[in-house]
Amino acid sequence: MQQGLPRRGFLALAATLGLSACGFELRRAPDFAFKSLALQGNSFFINQVRRNLRAAGNVRLVPEAERDTADAILEILGEDRDRLVVSTNSSGLVRELQLRLRVRFRLRTPGGKELLPVSTVEQSRDLSFNETNALAKEGETDLLYRDMQTDIAQQLMRRLAAVQSL
């Protein structure tokens, strides 16, 4: 029993050293090329982007009235939601839907220089559908759209962090 203890300690030490040497590192807050950003609007998606920017802690959000003083301006050009019928049963009733969310945006300086041209980020989710549970499926649809908005907001943060210079 005494020999097992040093052996376990050695294995734990080896595993720890192995992980530290592999380059594994937790994701850090993104580092942006701009220090202040103007973002207009008040949708759930835009508020999610604002929360992510505040959580990053290294960008000051500029109010709409002071938009021209910001280093960069993020414009959300559109949020499009689609519901597509994927499959029906033999009676022609819907069995499966596909929900899509598409967000178009661009990043520019107050002088008009495009830092990120008009870009689109799209997410989709499949949803089984049953007429008897239509009300519950509406709630599930709302949750799936919010989940897609959160995912797109995180993707947008990574794209903003990819901008190297103003």
Helices and strands as residue ranges (DSSP letters): H 4-21, E 36-39, H 44-56, E 60-62, G 64-69, E 72-88, E 94-108, E 114-128, G 131-133, H 134-162
